[in-house]
Amino acid sequence: MEKLKFPDNFLLGAAAAASQYEGAYKQDGKSLSIADYKTYNPKVDRKKINMNEIECYEDVFLQLKDTEENKIYPYRWGVDFYNKYEGDIKLFKKIGMNCFRTSIAWSRIIPEEGVINYEAIKHYKKIFKKFKEQKIELVLTLSHYDYPMWLVEKYNGFANKDAIEKFLEYSEIVLREFDEFTNYWICFNEINMTTHSAYTGAGVVLKRDNPKNKEIKYQALHNQFVAQALVVKLAHKINKDNKMGGMIAAVNSYPSTCDPNDVIINQEFSQINNDLFFEIESRGAYPKYILNFFEQENIKLNISEEEKEILKEGSVDYLSFSYYMSSVMGQEVLDKGGSTLFFGGKNPYLKESDWGWQIDPIGLRIFMNRLYNCYQKPLMIVENGIGVDEKWDDKENILKDDYRIEYIKSHLKNIQLAMQDGVECIGYTAWTALDLVSMSTKEMSKRYGFIYVDIDDFGKGTGDRKIKESGKWFKKVSDTKGEILWD
Ligand code: BG6
């Protein structure tokens, strides 16, 4: 078999999100974000968590600040990258990363409305300088699930159009201050999250059982799209070499049978959960299928003529997405009420992780082909990995994570095959470099890293870092531009 290789300029590395690994939640004048109020609950069956449980309704939100007693706030300590960055970046280099995707915490840069925090800017510059020294390219995400509390409390996040201006103010500071460190940007992490959890995706607090909730979610999403389009224009104005990516959580799904009825159901599911987002950020207009959906659901959005123009003018430069799993969709799945995190059903041909995420490397190739052929924009896979509850073997001083090697290997090979098919793909960042706090379950035990971090679900441990076998293997992948994947 021919050994495929990534091109020399291919970005190959790992990704993380500020709130999940930085820690230092009050340091250098940071204010609190919605992530800082998320708690870990050991009593919950974390393997059965679905999107609805990630929502934060008003009744819960109003009690968030009542008491901190007996609550565990894992995002507040993360894995303390904010202070340990020098050693961590050296380890990133050691495992062969030539690229690192991370986000910036809005609540560090603008801790209060109208206040710019130069201490945090200075600190981020120190961190980014280290990446530059190590020749690790940065991909910077402006917002990754950690809206400042002030934005949520005063504006109800992106439910309010004023959030657009607030986001622009923040983005302008970041784009100007960190201009020398990268040309690769991502606006919102997984913009499609807003239609699943408005709180996580758009900082919107919904009232429980409000019949208007769907309308509020889609309005918030629209406001985010307008903000994103304006940020694209701003990024190009600040530096003509800037490339701004749109990003979604890929929800690749297959029809559950070849019954044409199931194929149509799956098509509609894909349109609403995937295509819509790429469509708007690439072509800058709402497709007819979503307008039909709005009509059926009696959703009335406030979209001005000026905003329609903005969407057209601010299409993104590349399409990025996270890809962890695929699912199936059809009549039977609908009747059963769905079963995976994103609602789809089980595929008997696929194995799944301990958290029920169905592993589908070929699905990635299928998805990339479909996406590229539709929009003809470069692709970047900015998250992909497997979460496993694993322990460092102190006796042998090793963590043999063969399953992670197998997972990443099979996905990277399918990326190479997709590129051979003709897809333009500019990079891949695995989730993740260091073990960090899980987004959906707020635990440390769901570990994704190439590098083990000795911290448990309660924040206890030495915090020491050790390279897992997958990290050593990744170095070889990087050194050979992926050729060893085919040995
Ligand atoms: C992505 C998010 O959806 O999935 C990350 O962008 C998240 O923030 C990752 O950590 C893995 O999900 P989880 O819930 O296993 O941490």
Residues whose N, C-alpha, C, O or C-beta is under 5 A from the ligand:
A	BS01	BG6	A17 S322 G387 V437 S438 M439 S440 T441
